[in-house]
């Protein structure tokens, strides 16, 4: 009888351990780094891309100005065919400059690779052709590679390509070079499909993202499969003294894009605006 009780207690402790889940909010990588120090080989570390690894240098394309940009873009979208709209904005995407958010990222990625901890990126980015960009996957990977970031050696996914059981309105979710592209589909749903390509699911997931809904989605997936989960709501970019710009400057940028087929920075737009005033 005693042995049965001990066995049941062991199962219960194991079960509760796998259900362990928590989400920590921080403007610093320090709590995330501490979790990584304890990561084992049966753990999967997941990085979001935008506003976690990299951010756009131009204030117009930053989250702080998203509402103003969307407002102007909605007006613009109503005046032209969708293919022309895509062509113009693909030019803006190819022209934008990005920067690493925290240099500490390089140390973390190198350390994870050295310890053979499986590590990937999980991004909301659409897939396939968009305007003049032949494959959004290649564009996104190129942005990361240009900053010295890649997940080729740390990804557990040997088989890559489209996740055929899922289809979105802006492409098919896919895996390439250790990056999972959700094509704007729920991250937990796409990750669940990707897990089917692995011989064994991870025992723990450590996930960092700047959006709480993405963290909750992956947290629910882990609970479903009794995978221990640690989430980090990384708000470094939101906490910055980001620069809000006038919608007039956004209009100048978009007007230049439509008339000349080139993207100018918000600083160039401000110079143009000042010249017009004199």
C-alpha atoms as one frame of an Amber mdcrd trajectory, in Angstrom:
protein
   0.000   0.000   0.000   2.826   2.361   0.911   4.530   1.774  -2.424   1.290
   2.618  -4.255   0.953   5.889  -2.335   4.565   6.811  -3.103   4.019   6.042
  -6.781   0.852   8.150  -6.919   2.618  11.014  -5.153   5.449  10.861  -7.696
   2.978  11.009 -10.588   1.192  13.958  -8.967   4.423  15.880  -8.433   5.506
  15.218 -12.003   2.119  16.333 -13.310   2.099  19.579 -11.342   5.662  20.296
 -12.359   4.720  20.100 -16.048   1.758  22.366 -15.486   3.987  25.024 -13.949
   3.553  28.221 -15.920   4.310  31.858 -15.334   4.623  35.083 -17.322   7.043
  37.769 -16.150   6.896  41.337 -17.452  10.153  43.236 -17.732  11.851  46.055
 -19.613  15.135  44.205 -19.069  16.478  40.892 -20.339  17.732  40.023 -16.844
  14.806  37.763 -15.737  14.839  36.005 -19.108  18.600  35.506 -18.868  18.203
  33.974 -15.412  15.681  31.459 -16.781  18.045  30.590 -19.630  20.845  29.843
 -17.152  18.735  26.936 -15.882  17.537  25.713 -19.295  18.211  22.024 -19.959
  18.744  20.190 -23.245  15.089  19.111 -23.276  13.992  22.776 -23.241  12.974
  24.866 -26.278  13.806  28.586 -26.149  11.684  30.789 -28.413  12.333  34.395
 -29.411   9.823  36.724 -31.009  11.477  38.980 -33.600   9.988  42.490 -33.876
  10.495  44.575 -30.722  12.276  41.671 -29.000  15.336  40.993 -31.147  15.148
  43.962 -33.521  13.247  47.206 -33.964  12.865  49.665 -36.802  15.073  52.747
 -36.713  12.516  55.012 -38.409   9.928  56.316 -35.896   7.195  56.188 -38.551
   7.386  52.394 -38.648   7.588  51.953 -34.879   4.718  50.782 -32.686   4.315
  54.201 -31.062   3.156  55.629 -34.409   1.183  52.598 -35.556  -2.211  54.232
 -35.015  -1.291  57.324 -37.048   0.341  55.284 -39.801  -2.648  52.924 -40.027
  -5.006  55.881 -40.270  -3.140  57.377 -43.215  -2.627  53.973 -44.844  -6.338
  53.127 -44.680  -7.103  56.280 -46.627  -4.386  55.398 -49.105  -5.603  51.814
 -49.532  -9.016  53.074 -50.609  -7.524  55.036 -53.505  -5.572  52.306 -55.331
  -5.684  48.609 -56.265  -4.372  46.194 -53.648  -1.468  45.025 -55.824  -0.229
  48.604 -56.189  -0.622  49.152 -52.457   1.454  46.018 -51.802   4.090  47.111
 -54.318   4.561  50.468 -52.637   4.740  49.141 -49.120   7.141  46.394 -50.095
   9.478  49.201 -51.185   9.142  50.750 -47.725   9.872  47.403 -46.050  12.966
  46.787 -48.159  14.216  50.303 -47.464  13.676  50.318 -43.714  16.633  50.076
 -41.367  16.525  47.911 -38.252  18.702  47.747 -35.182  19.347  45.277 -32.394
  17.429  46.201 -29.247  19.955  44.930 -26.707  23.522  43.846 -27.480  23.132
  41.242 -24.719  21.128  39.170 -27.217  24.351  38.095 -28.934  25.771  36.707
 -25.703  22.540  34.858 -24.922  22.340  33.264 -28.366  26.006  32.243 -28.301
  25.640  30.716 -24.849  22.519  28.747 -25.837  24.295  27.443 -28.925  27.368
  26.463 -26.891  25.182  24.507 -24.445  23.191  22.845 -27.252  19.905  24.294
 -25.999  17.388  24.208 -28.853  16.498  27.752 -29.852  14.234  29.197 -32.560
  12.427  32.388 -33.560   8.644  32.616 -33.854   7.378  35.575 -35.873   3.936
  36.802 -36.926   5.345  37.706 -40.374   3.337  36.840 -43.479   4.841  34.446
 -46.059   5.182  34.305 -49.816   5.248  37.227 -52.210   4.336  40.732 -51.127
   4.687  43.414 -53.766   8.291  43.497 -54.970   9.420  41.118 -52.231   9.448
  37.621 -53.731   9.418  35.820 -50.369   8.718  37.549 -47.091  10.504  34.706
 -45.317  13.763  35.524 -47.098  13.333  39.250 -46.416  12.865  38.623 -42.708
  15.781  36.172 -42.464  17.994  38.633 -44.346  17.188  41.371 -41.807  18.257
  39.079 -38.991  21.354  37.788 -40.770  22.506  41.318 -41.552  22.622  41.902
 -37.792  24.458  38.638 -37.171  21.455  36.700 -35.868  20.558  33.234 -37.132
  18.995  30.081 -35.753  20.352  27.540 -38.250  22.501  25.654 -35.773  20.159
  25.787 -32.780  16.859  24.774 -34.385  15.454  21.293 -33.611  13.543  21.251
 -36.913  15.344  19.111 -39.467  12.354  19.183 -41.817  11.485  22.672 -43.020
   8.935  24.196 -45.382   5.224  24.914 -45.273   3.033  23.627 -42.471   0.514
  22.177 -44.907  -2.376  21.748 -42.481  -2.618  25.499 -41.930  -3.487  28.231
 -44.389  -3.885  31.933 -43.665  -5.087  34.917 -45.642  -1.519  36.201 -46.044
   0.323  32.977 -46.814   0.999  29.568 -45.334   2.820  29.180 -42.019   6.270
  27.756 -42.609   9.654  27.006 -41.071  12.899  28.202 -42.580  16.414  28.546
 -41.122  15.121  27.962 -37.618  12.441  30.653 -37.896   8.743  29.769 -37.717
   6.570  32.149 -39.730   2.941  32.134 -38.589   1.577  34.146 -41.552  -0.418
  36.149 -38.979  -2.089  33.007 -37.571  -2.249  32.430 -33.804   1.253  31.573
 -32.569   0.154  28.725 -30.305  -1.789  27.087 -33.123   1.179  27.254 -35.500
   3.638  26.040 -32.878   1.390  23.058 -32.164   1.532  22.106 -35.833   5.309
  22.538 -35.858   5.650  20.221 -32.844   4.298  17.413 -35.037   7.583  17.530
 -36.970   9.621  16.740 -33.868  10.277  13.187 -32.637   9.655  14.426 -29.085
   8.014  17.554 -27.745  10.154  19.707 -25.436   9.781  19.229 -21.697   9.845
  22.988 -21.183   9.289  26.114 -23.287  10.873  29.484 -22.480   9.291  32.154
 -24.669   9.944  35.895 -24.913   7.526  38.184 -26.779   6.421  41.806 -26.614
   2.724  40.901 -26.907   0.782  39.308 -24.086  -1.730  37.610 -26.407   1.101
  35.655 -28.046   2.418  34.583 -24.659  -1.028  33.451 -23.506  -1.505  31.492
 -26.718   1.737  29.528 -26.295   1.064  29.142 -22.574  -2.264  27.450 -23.394
  -0.542  25.128 -25.861   1.981  24.081 -23.225  -0.761  23.463 -20.670  -2.547
  21.247 -23.205   0.517  19.005 -23.558   1.707  19.316 -19.946   4.843  21.206
 -20.967   6.419  23.466 -18.350   6.236  27.076 -19.510   8.032  30.297 -18.667
   6.913  33.394 -20.545   8.531  36.812 -20.612   6.569  39.891 -21.632   9.436
  42.048 -22.889   8.483  45.739 -22.929  11.832  47.438 -23.522  10.731  49.131
 -26.738   7.408  50.300 -25.298   9.255  51.774 -22.311  11.605  53.804 -24.437
  11.028  57.517 -24.885   9.915  56.834 -28.448   9.304  59.721 -30.788   5.754
  60.385 -31.914   5.628  62.164 -35.235   3.025  64.341 -36.878   0.700  62.674
 -39.374   1.729  65.379 -41.850   5.234  63.891 -41.953   3.780  60.425 -42.569
   1.750  61.869 -45.433   4.937  63.355 -46.938   6.668  59.979 -46.707   3.774
  58.199 -48.393   3.364  60.928 -51.009   7.054  60.563 -51.924   6.610  56.793
 -52.057   3.673  57.076 -54.472   5.191  59.742 -56.733   8.834  58.669 -56.755
   8.735  55.002 -55.771  11.156  55.473 -52.879  10.882  55.555 -49.093  12.316
  58.529 -47.198  12.956  58.630 -43.461  10.916  60.743 -41.066  13.937  63.052
 -40.733  13.973  63.590 -44.501  10.228  64.196 -44.415  10.725  66.823 -41.704
  13.364  68.567 -43.803  11.022  68.568 -46.777   8.223  69.982 -44.647  10.474
  72.767 -43.318  11.604  73.650 -46.843   7.967  73.991 -47.891   7.337  76.415
 -45.029  10.085  78.779 -46.150
